[in-house]
């Protein structure tokens, strides 16, 4: 879909590389510009071979060139790359690209119709824009982290960098919109993605509910407070999710267990004083995890197991789609677009691997 689109990627670590990996899988050519020492992600979570796992997971299908952007010759090379590209993506602190001579205004002089996107924690201007922060900080400030609490009300530290990934999605949305606009108008555009702002954009329901009711947990039927939309522990200490909001799904669940009297309790509370909640809790604890998985695949009641990462490959859904695959270079990779088959998949590049090729073909 994006064959013929060239993206110059000045990003490191996760949000930007994740964004360009998704574009690469759609067919775009990604030229990853790394500093002489390489993307720091090359040293984040080292593999047995000594390469950063974060880098390996997010940089296949890309070409790498190393440039010292503080050196005049390398800066000119970067500008030449941009002059022959469609998209520029960067994730430096606000103001850094301008200091290097690669800000939007400077780039427009060599490529007027460039689609230029900046990813940052708090935007390019304003109160917090110059501060360094990470995923956990964006989650905390945005109000998202406060939605992930244990039963004692303590925020749960996530083990997945939700903010970084959402920032990558948002950057792609704006890049693709910018490309459409360019095809329609012939004009380029500049886009500033604040990761924190994107997180806040997820809270539309929560903000409205809080203003109307004072409740901070969003829509009450979705926050674990009713018995038909909740998590239940199994006999062996695992968990199942049920999301039977519609009457037909809740009826299917109840009738499958011969408990027609539970149907009327559809939207009752997950409280110890609720006898039916206690009965359902006891039911889930009476059977092991695998039996509940079989039940969920047979009875149409909006039920799914809480799987661990290492179990995904064994679940029929993921086996069928081959979302997680063993790469030809010896590791496990995850598809970005499950419905797109790629004929050839290239491994994450070594540092500066394609520099000679890129420079030799720059003006071809």
Secondary structure, DSSP 8 states (H G I E B T S, - for coil): --TT-EEEEE--TTHHHHHHHHHHHTT-EEEEEE-TT--GGGGSSB-TTS-BHHHHHH-TTEEEEE--TTSHHHHHHHHHHHHT-SEEEE-S-TTHHHHHT-SHHHHHHH-TT-EEEEEESS-SSSTTTTS---HHHHHHHHTSGGGSB-TTS-B---SS-HHHHHHHHHHHHHHHHHHHHHHHHS--EEEEEEHHHHHHGGGHHHHHHHHHH--SSSSGGGTT-BTTEEEEE-TTS-EEEEE--SHHHHHHHHHHTT-GGGGGGTT-B--TT-HHHHHHHHHHTTS-HHHHHHHHHHS-SSEEE---GGGGGGSHHHHHHT-EEE-TTSSEEE-S-TT---S-------TTTTHHHHHHTTT-
